[in-house]
Amino acid sequence: MAARQVIIIGAGLGGLVCGRILSRQGCDVTLLEQGTQAGGALQTFVRDGIRFDTGFHSVGGLEPGEPLDLIFRQLDLRDLPWFPMEPDECIGCNEPFLRLSTGWEEERKHVLKPYQHGIWRLKGGGKTLVDALAKDQRVLLRKKVTAIEDRSVFCADGSSYRGDIVISDIHPAVTMRLVRDHIRPSYLQRLDVLSNGPGAFTVYAKLKPGTIRHLRHSIFVDNDFMIHFGDEAINGYALSLDIVTFVAGTPAERKAFAEELIRKAARRLPELPEAIEKYWTSTPQTWERYTGTPGGSAYGIRKNSRADFLAPQTPLPWLYLTGQNLGLHGILGTSVSALNTCNSISLL
């Protein structure tokens, strides 16, 4: 019997996890990624010899027997160079506001709980995780999908791919705009009323050598912004740090907004303005360009109630969804979403 053909749109964490699971179940899997590298919000980039992460900074739930530990052991990811961090530092806030990005109390509880027993980072950042997942998979880059029809996926470069199953790791509303097959109006209307959370504005700062000591924890300030440290130099000083805040849209004056964010961060790190050698910024517009999420939303669909959670299967029996838009966000939420998607497919 021929292997079942699976086409996955988007090589973010959800797509990569689905690809690994289904490949091990004997499926012939192809991932189509519009960008120049896989990973979605796990991507990294290098400026002036300094590595920066885009959306990945830490994870919870890696203690033995905890949810992410169990999932990552199945995916052969637990032996990657993870290292423990210290508890997050909160100034003027009760809890790290990044962990509380949505309004539903039950979701907050599930997102926060894994961090209560330990916080972990990964040497090499998100790229290490992406490389480990992608190494045994067929990931085709620069494949921007323009249409989905009758189990076939069409790309901007004129290529097309047909599968028994198609999985979309991009935003559900964006996915449905690509579909040429008939979708029942009630399903489309449900997607239309779901709102997306805000985007993120980030300052990526390269620090002058020997100016700020590296801290093995993140700093959350006044429910307004957060500071994440990058790699550590051999002398214990930080090579870089990120300052992140949530915004509804791209600020008109990016430089002024960045400078104000740096001044705010200096309340906790007074030496910061003089310590920055150079900085770069990303905006919700940047996120929208490389993730395809409307408005550059960092966490996608806002979960205000259980009704905002989407099932993996769409009205088309061969088209499935995955990714953080279906359930909880973050590494754990997206991994669980991928497991749910694969379990749904195995029931066919």
KEBAPA-324612 format. One record per residue (C-alpha): residue number from 0; residue in three letters; chain; x, y, z. Coordinates in steps of 0.5 Angstrom, whole numbers, plus 500, padded with zeros to 3 digits. Layout:
@num: NUM, residuo: ALA, cadena: A, px: X, py: Y, pz: Z
...
END
This chain:
@num: 0, residuo: MET, cadena: A, px: 500, py: 500, pz: 500
@num: 1, residuo: ALA, cadena: A, px: 503, py: 507, pz: 498
@num: 2, residuo: ALA, cadena: A, px: 505, py: 512, pz: 504
@num: 3, residuo: ARG, cadena: A, px: 499, py: 517, pz: 505
@num: 4, residuo: GLN, cadena: A, px: 502, py: 524, pz: 502
@num: 5, residuo: VAL, cadena: A, px: 501, py: 530, pz: 507
@num: 6, residuo: ILE, cadena: A, px: 502, py: 537, pz: 505
@num: 7, residuo: ILE, cadena: A, px: 504, py: 542, pz: 511
@num: 8, residuo: ILE, cadena: A, px: 503, py: 549, pz: 509
@num: 9, residuo: GLY, cadena: A, px: 508, py: 553, pz: 514
@num: 10, residuo: ALA, cadena: A, px: 514, py: 550, pz: 517
@num: 11, residuo: GLY, cadena: A, px: 513, py: 553, pz: 524
@num: 12, residuo: LEU, cadena: A, px: 513, py: 549, pz: 531
@num: 13, residuo: GLY, cadena: A, px: 506, py: 546, pz: 529
@num: 14, residuo: GLY, cadena: A, px: 508, py: 544, pz: 522
@num: 15, residuo: LEU, cadena: A, px: 515, py: 541, pz: 524
@num: 16, residuo: VAL, cadena: A, px: 512, py: 537, pz: 530
@num: 17, residuo: CYS, cadena: A, px: 506, py: 535, pz: 525
@num: 18, residuo: GLY, cadena: A, px: 511, py: 533, pz: 520
@num: 19, residuo: ARG, cadena: A, px: 515, py: 529, pz: 525
@num: 20, residuo: ILE, cadena: A, px: 510, py: 525, pz: 528
@num: 21, residuo: LEU, cadena: A, px: 506, py: 523, pz: 521
@num: 22, residuo: SER, cadena: A, px: 513, py: 522, pz: 518
@num: 23, residuo: ARG, cadena: A, px: 514, py: 517, pz: 524
@num: 24, residuo: GLN, cadena: A, px: 507, py: 514, pz: 522
@num: 25, residuo: GLY, cadena: A, px: 509, py: 512, pz: 515
@num: 26, residuo: CYS, cadena: A, px: 507, py: 518, pz: 511
@num: 27, residuo: ASP, cadena: A, px: 510, py: 522, pz: 506
@num: 28, residuo: VAL, cadena: A, px: 511, py: 529, pz: 508
@num: 29, residuo: THR, cadena: A, px: 512, py: 535, pz: 505
@num: 30, residuo: LEU, cadena: A, px: 513, py: 542, pz: 508
@num: 31, residuo: LEU, cadena: A, px: 512, py: 548, pz: 504
@num: 32, residuo: GLU, cadena: A, px: 515, py: 555, pz: 508
@num: 33, residuo: GLN, cadena: A, px: 514, py: 562, pz: 505
@num: 34, residuo: GLY, cadena: A, px: 521, py: 564, pz: 508
@num: 35, residuo: THR, cadena: A, px: 528, py: 563, pz: 507
@num: 36, residuo: GLN, cadena: A, px: 528, py: 559, pz: 514
@num: 37, residuo: ALA, cadena: A, px: 524, py: 554, pz: 517
@num: 38, residuo: GLY, cadena: A, px: 521, py: 556, pz: 524
@num: 39, residuo: GLY, cadena: A, px: 516, py: 561, pz: 524
@num: 40, residuo: ALA, cadena: A, px: 517, py: 565, pz: 531
@num: 41, residuo: LEU, cadena: A, px: 523, py: 560, pz: 533
@num: 42, residuo: GLN, cadena: A, px: 527, py: 564, pz: 528
@num: 43, residuo: THR, cadena: A, px: 534, py: 567, pz: 530
@num: 44, residuo: PHE, cadena: A, px: 538, py: 572, pz: 526
@num: 45, residuo: VAL, cadena: A, px: 545, py: 575, pz: 527
@num: 46, residuo: ARG, cadena: A, px: 547, py: 582, pz: 527
@num: 47, residuo: ASP, cadena: A, px: 554, py: 584, pz: 527
@num: 48, residuo: GLY, cadena: A, px: 556, py: 577, pz: 530
@num: 49, residuo: ILE, cadena: A, px: 551, py: 577, pz: 535
@num: 50, residuo: ARG, cadena: A, px: 545, py: 572, pz: 535
@num: 51, residuo: PHE, cadena: A, px: 538, py: 574, pz: 537
@num: 52, residuo: ASP, cadena: A, px: 532, py: 570, pz: 538
@num: 53, residuo: THR, cadena: A, px: 525, py: 573, pz: 535
@num: 54, residuo: GLY, cadena: A, px: 520, py: 570, pz: 539
@num: 55, residuo: PHE, cadena: A, px: 523, py: 564, pz: 543
@num: 56, residuo: HIS, cadena: A, px: 526, py: 566, pz: 550
@num: 57, residuo: SER, cadena: A, px: 524, py: 560, pz: 555
@num: 58, residuo: VAL, cadena: A, px: 520, py: 554, pz: 556
@num: 59, residuo: GLY, cadena: A, px: 516, py: 551, pz: 562
@num: 60, residuo: GLY, cadena: A, px: 514, py: 544, pz: 563
@num: 61, residuo: LEU, cadena: A, px: 521, py: 540, pz: 562
@num: 62, residuo: GLU, cadena: A, px: 521, py: 537, pz: 569
@num: 63, residuo: PRO, cadena: A, px: 521, py: 530, pz: 569
@num: 64, residuo: GLY, cadena: A, px: 514, py: 527, pz: 568
@num: 65, residuo: GLU, cadena: A, px: 511, py: 534, pz: 566
@num: 66, residuo: PRO, cadena: A, px: 507, py: 535, pz: 560
@num: 67, residuo: LEU, cadena: A, px: 513, py: 538, pz: 555
@num: 68, residuo: ASP, cadena: A, px: 518, py: 533, pz: 558
@num: 69, residuo: LEU, cadena: A, px: 513, py: 528, pz: 556
@num: 70, residuo: ILE, cadena: A, px: 512, py: 531, pz: 549
@num: 71, residuo: PHE, cadena: A, px: 519, py: 533, pz: 547
@num: 72, residuo: ARG, cadena: A, px: 522, py: 526, pz: 549
@num: 73, residuo: GLN, cadena: A, px: 517, py: 523, pz: 544
@num: 74, residuo: LEU, cadena: A, px: 520, py: 527, pz: 539
@num: 75, residuo: ASP, cadena: A, px: 527, py: 526, pz: 541
@num: 76, residuo: LEU, cadena: A, px: 528, py: 533, pz: 543
@num: 77, residuo: ARG, cadena: A, px: 529, py: 532, pz: 551
@num: 78, residuo: ASP, cadena: A, px: 537, py: 531, pz: 550
@num: 79, residuo: LEU, cadena: A, px: 538, py: 538, pz: 546
@num: 80, residuo: PRO, cadena: A, px: 542, py: 543, pz: 551
@num: 81, residuo: TRP, cadena: A, px: 537, py: 545, pz: 555
@num: 82, residuo: PHE, cadena: A, px: 539, py: 549, pz: 561
@num: 83, residuo: PRO, cadena: A, px: 535, py: 552, pz: 567
@num: 84, residuo: MET, cadena: A, px: 534, py: 559, pz: 569
@num: 85, residuo: GLU, cadena: A, px: 532, py: 563, pz: 575
@num: 86, residuo: PRO, cadena: A, px: 525, py: 565, pz: 576
@num: 87, residuo: ASP, cadena: A, px: 522, py: 571, pz: 573
@num: 88, residuo: GLU, cadena: A, px: 523, py: 578, pz: 576
@num: 89, residuo: CYS, cadena: A, px: 517, py: 582, pz: 576
@num: 90, residuo: ILE, cadena: A, px: 517, py: 589, pz: 578
@num: 91, residuo: GLY, cadena: A, px: 510, py: 592, pz: 579
@num: 92, residuo: CYS, cadena: A, px: 506, py: 586, pz: 577
@num: 93, residuo: ASN, cadena: A, px: 504, py: 580, pz: 580
@num: 94, residuo: GLU, cadena: A, px: 506, py: 575, pz: 575
@num: 95, residuo: PRO, cadena: A, px: 510, py: 575, pz: 568
@num: 96, residuo: PHE, cadena: A, px: 505, py: 579, pz: 564
@num: 97, residuo: LEU, cadena: A, px: 507, py: 575, pz: 558
@num: 98, residuo: ARG, cadena: A, px: 504, py: 569, pz: 561
@num: 99, residuo: LEU, cadena: A, px: 498, py: 572, pz: 561
@num: 100, residuo: SER, cadena: A, px: 497, py: 575, pz: 554
@num: 101, residuo: THR, cadena: A, px: 489, py: 573, pz: 554
@num: 102, residuo: GLY, cadena: A, px: 483, py: 574, pz: 558
@num: 103, residuo: TRP, cadena: A, px: 480, py: 567, pz: 559
@num: 104, residuo: GLU, cadena: A, px: 482, py: 565, pz: 567
@num: 105, residuo: GLU, cadena: A, px: 483, py: 558, pz: 565
@num: 106, residuo: GLU, cadena: A, px: 488, py: 559, pz: 560
@num: 107, residuo: ARG, cadena: A, px: 492, py: 563, pz: 564
@num: 108, residuo: LYS, cadena: A, px: 492, py: 558, pz: 569
@num: 109, residuo: HIS, cadena: A, px: 494, py: 553, pz: 564
@num: 110, residuo: VAL, cadena: A, px: 500, py: 557, pz: 561
@num: 111, residuo: LEU, cadena: A, px: 502, py: 559, pz: 568
@num: 112, residuo: LYS, cadena: A, px: 503, py: 552, pz: 571
@num: 113, residuo: PRO, cadena: A, px: 509, py: 549, pz: 567
@num: 114, residuo: TYR, cadena: A, px: 513, py: 555, pz: 569
@num: 115, residuo: GLN, cadena: A, px: 512, py: 554, pz: 577
@num: 116, residuo: HIS, cadena: A, px: 516, py: 548, pz: 577
@num: 117, residuo: GLY, cadena: A, px: 522, py: 551, pz: 573
@num: 118, residuo: ILE, cadena: A, px: 524, py: 555, pz: 567
@num: 119, residuo: TRP, cadena: A, px: 529, py: 553, pz: 561
@num: 120, residuo: ARG, cadena: A, px: 533, py: 556, pz: 556
@num: 121, residuo: LEU, cadena: A, px: 536, py: 552, pz: 550
@num: 122, residuo: LYS, cadena: A, px: 543, py: 554, pz: 548
@num: 123, residuo: GLY, cadena: A, px: 543, py: 556, pz: 541
@num: 124, residuo: GLY, cadena: A, px: 536, py: 559, pz: 542
@num: 125, residuo: GLY, cadena: A, px: 530, py: 557, pz: 537
@num: 126, residuo: LYS, cadena: A, px: 535, py: 555, pz: 531
@num: 127, residuo: THR, cadena: A, px: 537, py: 549, pz: 535
@num: 128, residuo: LEU, cadena: A, px: 530, py: 547, pz: 536
@num: 129, residuo: VAL, cadena: A, px: 528, py: 548, pz: 529
@num: 130, residuo: ASP, cadena: A, px: 534, py: 544, pz: 526
@num: 131, residuo: ALA, cadena: A, px: 533, py: 538, pz: 531
@num: 132, residuo: LEU, cadena: A, px: 526, py: 538, pz: 528
@num: 133, residuo: ALA, cadena: A, px: 527, py: 539, pz: 521
@num: 134, residuo: LYS, cadena: A, px: 534, py: 535, pz: 520
@num: 135, residuo: ASP, cadena: A, px: 530, py: 529, pz: 518
@num: 136, residuo: GLN, cadena: A, px: 524, py: 532, pz: 514
@num: 137, residuo: ARG, cadena: A, px: 523, py: 535, pz: 507
@num: 138, residuo: VAL, cadena: A, px: 522, py: 542, pz: 508
@num: 139, residuo: LEU, cadena: A, px: 522, py: 547, pz: 502
@num: 140, residuo: LEU, cadena: A, px: 523, py: 554, pz: 503
@num: 141, residuo: ARG, cadena: A, px: 521, py: 560, pz: 499
@num: 142, residuo: LYS, cadena: A, px: 514, py: 556, pz: 497
@num: 143, residuo: LYS, cadena: A, px: 509, py: 562, pz: 498
@num: 144, residuo: VAL, cadena: A, px: 502, py: 558, pz: 498
@num: 145, residuo: THR, cadena: A, px: 497, py: 562, pz: 494
@num: 146, residuo: ALA, cadena: A, px: 491, py: 557, pz: 493
@num: 147, residuo: ILE, cadena: A, px: 489, py: 551, pz: 496
@num: 148, residuo: GLU, cadena: A, px: 484, py: 547, pz: 492
@num: 149, residuo: ASP, cadena: A, px: 481, py: 539, pz: 492
@num: 150, residuo: ARG, cadena: A, px: 487, py: 537, pz: 496
@num: 151, residuo: SER, cadena: A, px: 492, py: 541, pz: 492
@num: 152, residuo: VAL, cadena: A, px: 497, py: 547, pz: 494
@num: 153, residuo: PHE, cadena: A, px: 499, py: 552, pz: 489
@num: 154, residuo: CYS, cadena: A, px: 505, py: 556, pz: 490
@num: 155, residuo: ALA, cadena: A, px: 507, py: 563, pz: 487
@num: 156, residuo: ASP, cadena: A, px: 513, py: 560, pz: 484
@num: 157, residuo: GLY, cadena: A, px: 508, py: 556, pz: 479
@num: 158, residuo: SER, cadena: A, px: 509, py: 549, pz: 483
@num: 159, residuo: SER, cadena: A, px: 504, py: 545, pz: 486
@num: 160, residuo: TYR, cadena: A, px: 503, py: 539, pz: 491
@num: 161, residuo: ARG, cadena: A, px: 498, py: 534, pz: 492
@num: 162, residuo: GLY, cadena: A, px: 496, py: 530, pz: 498
@num: 163, residuo: ASP, cadena: A, px: 491, py: 526, pz: 501
@num: 164, residuo: ILE, cadena: A, px: 492, py: 530, pz: 507
@num: 165, residuo: VAL, cadena: A, px: 493, py: 538, pz: 507
@num: 166, residuo: ILE, cadena: A, px: 495, py: 541, pz: 514
@num: 167, residuo: SER, cadena: A, px: 495, py: 549, pz: 515
@num: 168, residuo: ASP, cadena: A, px: 500, py: 551, pz: 520
@num: 169, residuo: ILE, cadena: A, px: 498, py: 559, pz: 518
@num: 170, residuo: HIS, cadena: A, px: 493, py: 563, pz: 521
@num: 171, residuo: PRO, cadena: A, px: 486, py: 559, pz: 520
@num: 172, residuo: ALA, cadena: A, px: 483, py: 566, pz: 517
@num: 173, residuo: VAL, cadena: A, px: 489, py: 566, pz: 512
@num: 174, residuo: THR, cadena: A, px: 488, py: 559, pz: 511
@num: 175, residuo: MET, cadena: A, px: 481, py: 560, pz: 509
@num: 176, residuo: ARG, cadena: A, px: 482, py: 566, pz: 504
@num: 177, residuo: LEU, cadena: A, px: 487, py: 561, pz: 500
@num: 178, residuo: VAL, cadena: A, px: 481, py: 555, pz: 499
@num: 179, residuo: ARG, cadena: A, px: 478, py: 555, pz: 493
@num: 180, residuo: ASP, cadena: A, px: 473, py: 549, pz: 495
@num: 181, residuo: HIS, cadena: A, px: 466, py: 551, pz: 498
@num: 182, residuo: ILE, cadena: A, px: 466, py: 552, pz: 505
@num: 183, residuo: ARG, cadena: A, px: 460, py: 553, pz: 509
@num: 184, residuo: PRO, cadena: A, px: 458, py: 560, pz: 511
@num: 185, residuo: SER, cadena: A, px: 457, py: 559, pz: 518
@num: 186, residuo: TYR, cadena: A, px: 464, py: 556, pz: 519
@num: 187, residuo: LEU, cadena: A, px: 467, py: 562, pz: 515
@num: 188, residuo: GLN, cadena: A, px: 463, py: 567, pz: 520
@num: 189, residuo: ARG, cadena: A, px: 465, py: 564, pz: 526
@num: 190, residuo: LEU, cadena: A, px: 473, py: 565, pz: 524
@num: 191, residuo: ASP, cadena: A, px: 471, py: 572, pz: 522
@num: 192, residuo: VAL, cadena: A, px: 468, py: 574, pz: 529
@num: 193, residuo: LEU, cadena: A, px: 474, py: 571, pz: 533
@num: 194, residuo: SER, cadena: A, px: 479, py: 577, pz: 535
@num: 195, residuo: ASN, cadena: A, px: 487, py: 577, pz: 535
@num: 196, residuo: GLY, cadena: A, px: 491, py: 579, pz: 540
@num: 197, residuo: PRO, cadena: A, px: 496, py: 585, pz: 540
@num: 198, residuo: GLY, cadena: A, px: 503, py: 584, pz: 536
@num: 199, residuo: ALA, cadena: A, px: 510, py: 585, pz: 539
@num: 200, residuo: PHE, cadena: A, px: 515, py: 591, pz: 538
@num: 201, residuo: THR, cadena: A, px: 522, py: 589, pz: 540
@num: 202, residuo: VAL, cadena: A, px: 528, py: 592, pz: 541
@num: 203, residuo: TYR, cadena: A, px: 534, py: 588, pz: 539
@num: 204, residuo: ALA, cadena: A, px: 540, py: 591, pz: 543
@num: 205, residuo: LYS, cadena: A, px: 548, py: 589, pz: 542
@num: 206, residuo: LEU, cadena: A, px: 551, py: 591, pz: 548
@num: 207, residuo: LYS, cadena: A, px: 558, py: 594, pz: 549
@num: 208, residuo: PRO, cadena: A, px: 563, py: 589, pz: 552
@num: 209, residuo: GLY, cadena: A, px: 563, py: 588, pz: 559
@num: 210, residuo: THR, cadena: A, px: 558, py: 593, pz: 561
@num: 211, residuo: ILE, cadena: A, px: 552, py: 589, pz: 564
@num: 212, residuo: ARG, cadena: A, px: 552, py: 583, pz: 567
@num: 213, residuo: HIS, cadena: A, px: 548, py: 577, pz: 564
@num: 214, residuo: LEU, cadena: A, px: 542, py: 575, pz: 568
@num: 215, residuo: ARG, cadena: A, px: 539, py: 568, pz: 568
@num: 216, residuo: HIS, cadena: A, px: 532, py: 570, pz: 568
@num: 217, residuo: SER, cadena: A, px: 527, py: 575, pz: 565
@num: 218, residuo: ILE, cadena: A, px: 525, py: 582, pz: 568
@num: 219, residuo: PHE, cadena: A, px: 517, py: 584, pz: 567
@num: 220, residuo: VAL, cadena: A, px: 516, py: 591, pz: 569
@num: 221, residuo: ASP, cadena: A, px: 509, py: 594, pz: 570
@num: 222, residuo: ASN, cadena: A, px: 505, py: 589, pz: 566
@num: 223, residuo: ASP, cadena: A, px: 508, py: 594, pz: 560
@num: 224, residuo: PHE, cadena: A, px: 514, py: 591, pz: 558
@num: 225, residuo: MET, cadena: A, px: 519, py: 585, pz: 559
@num: 226, residuo: ILE, cadena: A, px: 527, py: 584, pz: 558
@num: 227, residuo: HIS, cadena: A, px: 530, py: 578, pz: 556
@num: 228, residuo: PHE, cadena: A, px: 538, py: 577, pz: 556
@num: 229, residuo: GLY, cadena: A, px: 541, py: 574, pz: 550
@num: 230, residuo: ASP, cadena: A, px: 548, py: 570, pz: 550
@num: 231, residuo: GLU, cadena: A, px: 553, py: 570, pz: 555
@num: 232, residuo: ALA, cadena: A, px: 560, py: 572, pz: 554
@num: 233, residuo: ILE, cadena: A, px: 565, py: 568, pz: 558
@num: 234, residuo: ASN, cadena: A, px: 567, py: 573, pz: 563
@num: 235, residuo: GLY, cadena: A, px: 559, py: 573, pz: 565
@num: 236, residuo: TYR, cadena: A, px: 557, py: 579, pz: 562
@num: 237, residuo: ALA, cadena: A, px: 551, py: 580, pz: 557
@num: 238, residuo: LEU, cadena: A, px: 552, py: 580, pz: 549
@num: 239, residuo: SER, cadena: A, px: 545, py: 583, pz: 548
@num: 240, residuo: LEU, cadena: A, px: 538, py: 583, pz: 551
@num: 241, residuo: ASP, cadena: A, px: 531, py: 584, pz: 548
@num: 242, residuo: ILE, cadena: A, px: 526, py: 589, pz: 550
@num: 243, residuo: VAL, cadena: A, px: 519, py: 587, pz: 548
@num: 244, residuo: THR, cadena: A, px: 512, py: 590, pz: 549
@num: 245, residuo: PHE, cadena: A, px: 505, py: 589, pz: 546
@num: 246, residuo: VAL, cadena: A, px: 502, py: 594, pz: 541
@num: 247, residuo: ALA, cadena: A, px: 496, py: 594, pz: 537
@num: 248, residuo: GLY, cadena: A, px: 500, py: 596, pz: 531
@num: 249, residuo: THR, cadena: A, px: 506, py: 599, pz: 528
@num: 250, residuo: PRO, cadena: A, px: 508, py: 606, pz: 531
@num: 251, residuo: ALA, cadena: A, px: 509, py: 611, pz: 526
@num: 252, residuo: GLU, cadena: A, px: 516, py: 613, pz: 529
@num: 253, residuo: ARG, cadena: A, px: 519, py: 607, pz: 530
@num: 254, residuo: LYS, cadena: A, px: 526, py: 610, pz: 533
@num: 255, residuo: ALA, cadena: A, px: 522, py: 615, pz: 538
@num: 256, residuo: PHE, cadena: A, px: 518, py: 609, pz: 540
@num: 257, residuo: ALA, cadena: A, px: 525, py: 605, pz: 541
@num: 258, residuo: GLU, cadena: A, px: 528, py: 610, pz: 545
@num: 259, residuo: GLU, cadena: A, px: 523, py: 611, pz: 550
@num: 260, residuo: LEU, cadena: A, px: 522, py: 603, pz: 551
@num: 261, residuo: ILE, cadena: A, px: 530, py: 604, pz: 552
@num: 262, residuo: ARG, cadena: A, px: 529, py: 609, pz: 557
@num: 263, residuo: LYS, cadena: A, px: 523, py: 605, pz: 561
@num: 264, residuo: ALA, cadena: A, px: 528, py: 599, pz: 561
@num: 265, residuo: ALA, cadena: A, px: 533, py: 604, pz: 564
@num: 266, residuo: ARG, cadena: A, px: 529, py: 604, pz: 571
@num: 267, residuo: ARG, cadena: A, px: 531, py: 597, pz: 572
@num: 268, residuo: LEU, cadena: A, px: 538, py: 597, pz: 568
@num: 269, residuo: PRO, cadena: A, px: 541, py: 604, pz: 569
@num: 270, residuo: GLU, cadena: A, px: 547, py: 603, pz: 565
@num: 271, residuo: LEU, cadena: A, px: 543, py: 601, pz: 559
@num: 272, residuo: PRO, cadena: A, px: 543, py: 607, pz: 555
@num: 273, residuo: GLU, cadena: A, px: 550, py: 608, pz: 555
@num: 274, residuo: ALA, cadena: A, px: 551, py: 600, pz: 554
@num: 275, residuo: ILE, cadena: A, px: 548, py: 599, pz: 548
@num: 276, residuo: GLU, cadena: A, px: 553, py: 599, pz: 542
@num: 277, residuo: LYS, cadena: A, px: 547, py: 598, pz: 537
@num: 278, residuo: TYR, cadena: A, px: 540, py: 596, pz: 536
@num: 279, residuo: TRP, cadena: A, px: 535, py: 594, pz: 531
@num: 280, residuo: THR, cadena: A, px: 527, py: 593, pz: 532
@num: 281, residuo: SER, cadena: A, px: 522, py: 589, pz: 529
@num: 282, residuo: THR, cadena: A, px: 514, py: 591, pz: 529
@num: 283, residuo: PRO, cadena: A, px: 508, py: 587, pz: 528
@num: 284, residuo: GLN, cadena: A, px: 508, py: 589, pz: 521
@num: 285, residuo: THR, cadena: A, px: 515, py: 585, pz: 521
@num: 286, residuo: TRP, cadena: A, px: 511, py: 579, pz: 524
@num: 287, residuo: GLU, cadena: A, px: 506, py: 579, pz: 519
@num: 288, residuo: ARG, cadena: A, px: 511, py: 579, pz: 514
@num: 289, residuo: TYR, cadena: A, px: 514, py: 573, pz: 516
@num: 290, residuo: THR, cadena: A, px: 508, py: 569, pz: 520
@num: 291, residuo: GLY, cadena: A, px: 502, py: 571, pz: 516
@num: 292, residuo: THR, cadena: A, px: 498, py: 573, pz: 522
@num: 293, residuo: PRO, cadena: A, px: 493, py: 578, pz: 521
@num: 294, residuo: GLY, cadena: A, px: 496, py: 585, pz: 524
@num: 295, residuo: GLY, cadena: A, px: 502, py: 581, pz: 526
@num: 296, residuo: SER, cadena: A, px: 499, py: 578, pz: 533
@num: 297, residuo: ALA, cadena: A, px: 504, py: 575, pz: 537
@num: 298, residuo: TYR, cadena: A, px: 499, py: 570, pz: 540
@num: 299, residuo: GLY, cadena: A, px: 494, py: 569, pz: 534
@num: 300, residuo: ILE, cadena: A, px: 487, py: 568, pz: 536
@num: 301, residuo: ARG, cadena: A, px: 485, py: 571, pz: 543
@num: 302, residuo: LYS, cadena: A, px: 482, py: 566, pz: 547
@num: 303, residuo: ASN, cadena: A, px: 476, py: 569, pz: 552
@num: 304, residuo: SER, cadena: A, px: 472, py: 563, pz: 553
@num: 305, residuo: ARG, cadena: A, px: 472, py: 556, pz: 551
@num: 306, residuo: ALA, cadena: A, px: 468, py: 557, pz: 545
@num: 307, residuo: ASP, cadena: A, px: 474, py: 561, pz: 542
@num: 308, residuo: PHE, cadena: A, px: 478, py: 554, pz: 541
@num: 309, residuo: LEU, cadena: A, px: 478, py: 551, pz: 534
@num: 310, residuo: ALA, cadena: A, px: 478, py: 544, pz: 532
@num: 311, residuo: PRO, cadena: A, px: 484, py: 541, pz: 528
@num: 312, residuo: GLN, cadena: A, px: 479, py: 539, pz: 522
@num: 313, residuo: THR, cadena: A, px: 476, py: 544, pz: 518
@num: 314, residuo: PRO, cadena: A, px: 469, py: 543, pz: 514
@num: 315, residuo: LEU, cadena: A, px: 473, py: 540, pz: 508
@num: 316, residuo: PRO, cadena: A, px: 475, py: 532, pz: 510
@num: 317, residuo: TRP, cadena: A, px: 482, py: 533, pz: 508
@num: 318, residuo: LEU, cadena: A, px: 484, py: 540, pz: 510
@num: 319, residuo: TYR, cadena: A, px: 486, py: 540, pz: 518
@num: 320, residuo: LEU, cadena: A, px: 489, py: 546, pz: 522
@num: 321, residuo: THR, cadena: A, px: 495, py: 546, pz: 527
@num: 322, residuo: GLY, cadena: A, px: 499, py: 551, pz: 531
@num: 323, residuo: GLN, cadena: A, px: 497, py: 556, pz: 537
@num: 324, residuo: ASN, cadena: A, px: 491, py: 559, pz: 534
@num: 325, residuo: LEU, cadena: A, px: 487, py: 553, pz: 535
@num: 326, residuo: GLY, cadena: A, px: 489, py: 552, pz: 543
@num: 327, residuo: LEU, cadena: A, px: 494, py: 555, pz: 548
@num: 328, residuo: HIS, cadena: A, px: 500, py: 559, pz: 545
@num: 329, residuo: GLY, cadena: A, px: 507, py: 558, pz: 546
@num: 330, residuo: ILE, cadena: A, px: 512, py: 552, pz: 546
@num: 331, residuo: LEU, cadena: A, px: 507, py: 547, pz: 550
@num: 332, residuo: GLY, cadena: A, px: 501, py: 550, pz: 547
@num: 333, residuo: THR, cadena: A, px: 503, py: 549, pz: 540
@num: 334, residuo: SER, cadena: A, px: 506, py: 542, pz: 541
@num: 335, residuo: VAL, cadena: A, px: 499, py: 540, pz: 544
@num: 336, residuo: SER, cadena: A, px: 496, py: 543, pz: 538
@num: 337, residuo: ALA, cadena: A, px: 500, py: 539, pz: 533
@num: 338, residuo: LEU, cadena: A, px: 499, py: 532, pz: 537
@num: 339, residuo: ASN, cadena: A, px: 491, py: 534, pz: 537
@num: 340, residuo: THR, cadena: A, px: 492, py: 535, pz: 529
@num: 341, residuo: CYS, cadena: A, px: 495, py: 528, pz: 528
@num: 342, residuo: ASN, cadena: A, px: 491, py: 525, pz: 533
@num: 343, residuo: SER, cadena: A, px: 485, py: 527, pz: 529
@num: 344, residuo: ILE, cadena: A, px: 488, py: 525, pz: 522
@num: 345, residuo: SER, cadena: A, px: 489, py: 518, pz: 525
@num: 346, residuo: LEU, cadena: A, px: 482, py: 517, pz: 526
@num: 347, residuo: LEU, cadena: A, px: 481, py: 517, pz: 519
END
